[in-house]
Amino acid sequence: MGKEQDFEKDAMKVSTVSIVANAVLTAFKLFAGVIAHSGAMISDAIHSASDVFSTIVVIIGIKISRKESDKNHPYGHERLECVAAIVLATILAATGLAIGYSAVTKIAGGEYDSLAVPGMLALIAAALSILVKEGMYQYTKFYARRIDSSALMADAWHHRSDALSSVGALIGIAGARMGFPLLDPVASLVICFFIEKAAYDIFMDAIDKMVDKACDEETEKALRSCAMEQAGVLGVDLLHTRVFGNKIYVDIEISLDGGMTLLESHGIAERVHDSIEKSFPKVKHIMVHVNPAEK
């Protein structure tokens, strides 16, 4: 239970820091965008505002996914964290499309000379945003890996996409101030691209964990080796794995001497089960089936 409590404690701490930082950054970027007449900075502010909402989604997803198994959900609730990641990806994609539409409208308008030249405050806001959001990405990624949370990792990439979008905003604002006002809406279009790429990556990762995708070959090879190391195991006839949220389920068939008693073969199967469970903390459930070895 201690690990589950630590998981939720770390996730809540990171999420709280994320919400506060994004709320302050959103307010500052929106203020700078309006005052300095920068559409790119206003787009970037909207992106940061979506981060606040997405982090709330992450909190809800993590809390629900940590619930104990019950009669209606005997395998637990881990997949609900993937649902949170999918919701986050959808929000991110919708935000990016809205920003892209606004940028395309300005570019297609053709009246580039009438576009306002962004002020210095927008440039400062973009530079500050890059530093803060990259810092938030590294901070959130560290804890996401530490507690192995797909939803928290999705939130980390949300921070990185915001940092990259701020780089686009910085270039666009600087270009507009140098006499190329078209670069401000072009920067918004670049921001749209980064947001959509992040949304796609988050979505596909969550889907993989929702559809019982097998573990990577390296993990399966290690599972086979672990089983073969147990005394009495003559071979591994079958190994099926599936990722369930951030956990792994294993079905393995081992071959033993057909002359063994039921008690002896059961004891070896138990050793295989316990060894895998001890060596692979992410394995939540193991089913070991015994076959008589072919002579």
BELVEN-V723963 format. One record per backbone hydrogen bond with DSSP energy under -1.0 kcal/mol. CO is the residue of the C=O (numbers start at 1). NH is the residue of the N-H. E is the energy in kcal/mol with one decimal. If there is no record, write none. Layout:
# BELVEN-V723963
co	nh	e
CO	NH	E
CO	NH	E
This chain:
# BELVEN-V723963
co	nh	e
1	5	-2.3
2	6	-2.5
3	7	-2.5
4	8	-2.2
5	9	-2.5
6	10	-2.8
7	11	-2.4
8	12	-2.5
9	13	-2.1
10	14	-2.5
11	15	-2.3
12	16	-2.3
13	17	-2.1
14	18	-2.3
15	19	-2.5
16	20	-2.3
17	21	-2.6
18	22	-2.6
19	23	-2.3
20	24	-2.1
21	25	-2.4
22	26	-2.8
23	27	-2.0
24	28	-2.1
25	29	-2.8
26	30	-2.6
27	31	-2.2
28	32	-2.7
29	33	-2.8
30	34	-2.2
31	35	-2.6
32	36	-2.7
33	38	-2.5
36	119	-1.8
38	42	-1.8
39	43	-2.4
40	44	-2.1
41	45	-2.1
42	46	-2.0
43	47	-1.9
44	48	-2.0
45	49	-2.2
46	50	-1.9
47	51	-1.1
48	52	-1.1
49	53	-1.3
50	54	-2.6
51	55	-2.3
52	56	-1.5
53	57	-1.9
54	58	-2.1
55	59	-2.3
56	60	-2.2
57	61	-2.6
58	62	-2.8
59	63	-2.4
60	64	-2.2
61	65	-2.4
62	66	-1.3
64	67	-1.6
73	70	-1.2
73	76	-1.9
77	80	-2.0
78	81	-1.7
79	83	-1.6
80	84	-1.7
81	85	-1.8
82	86	-2.2
83	87	-2.4
84	88	-2.4
85	89	-2.4
86	90	-2.2
87	91	-2.3
88	92	-2.5
89	93	-2.6
90	94	-2.4
91	95	-2.3
92	96	-2.3
93	97	-2.3
94	98	-2.0
95	99	-2.1
96	100	-2.6
97	101	-2.6
98	102	-1.9
99	103	-2.0
100	104	-2.7
101	105	-2.2
102	106	-1.6
103	107	-2.4
104	108	-3.0
105	109	-1.0
110	112	-1.6
112	115	-1.2
120	124	-2.1
121	125	-2.4
122	126	-2.0
123	127	-2.0
124	128	-2.5
125	129	-2.3
126	130	-2.0
127	131	-1.7
128	132	-2.6
129	133	-2.9
130	134	-2.0
131	135	-1.8
132	136	-2.3
133	137	-2.1
134	138	-2.2
135	139	-2.2
136	140	-2.7
137	141	-2.7
138	142	-1.9
139	143	-1.5
140	144	-2.4
141	145	-2.3
142	146	-1.8
143	147	-2.3
144	149	-1.9
149	153	-2.0
150	154	-2.1
151	155	-1.8
152	156	-1.9
153	157	-2.2
154	158	-1.4
155	159	-1.7
156	160	-2.0
157	161	-2.6
158	162	-1.7
159	163	-2.2
160	164	-2.6
161	165	-2.2
162	166	-1.9
163	167	-1.4
164	168	-1.9
165	169	-2.3
166	170	-2.6
167	171	-2.3
168	172	-2.5
169	173	-3.0
170	174	-2.5
171	175	-2.5
172	176	-2.4
173	177	-2.2
175	180	-2.0
176	179	-1.3
180	183	-2.1
181	184	-1.3
182	186	-1.8
183	187	-2.1
184	188	-1.4
185	189	-1.6
186	190	-2.0
187	191	-2.3
188	192	-1.9
189	193	-1.7
190	194	-2.0
191	195	-2.3
192	196	-2.4
193	197	-2.2
194	198	-2.2
195	199	-2.4
196	200	-2.3
197	201	-2.1
198	202	-2.3
199	203	-2.4
200	204	-2.6
201	205	-2.0
202	206	-2.0
203	207	-2.4
204	208	-2.3
205	209	-1.3
207	211	-1.4
208	213	-1.4
209	245	-1.3
213	243	-2.6
216	220	-2.0
217	221	-2.4
218	222	-2.0
219	223	-2.2
220	224	-2.2
221	225	-2.2
222	226	-2.2
223	227	-2.0
224	228	-2.5
225	229	-1.4
227	230	-1.4
230	233	-1.9
235	255	-2.5
238	253	-2.7
240	251	-2.9
242	249	-2.6
244	247	-2.0
247	244	-3.1
248	284	-2.4
248	285	-1.2
249	242	-1.8
250	287	-2.6
251	240	-3.1
252	289	-3.0
253	237	-1.9
253	238	-1.4
254	291	-3.1
255	234	-2.6
256	293	-3.4
257	260	-1.8
261	265	-2.4
262	266	-2.3
263	267	-1.9
264	268	-1.9
265	269	-2.3
266	270	-2.2
267	271	-1.8
268	272	-2.3
269	273	-2.4
270	274	-2.9
271	275	-2.5
272	276	-2.2
273	277	-2.2
274	278	-2.0
275	279	-2.4
276	280	-2.1
280	283	-2.0
282	248	-2.6
285	250	-2.7
287	252	-2.9
289	254	-2.7
291	256	-2.6
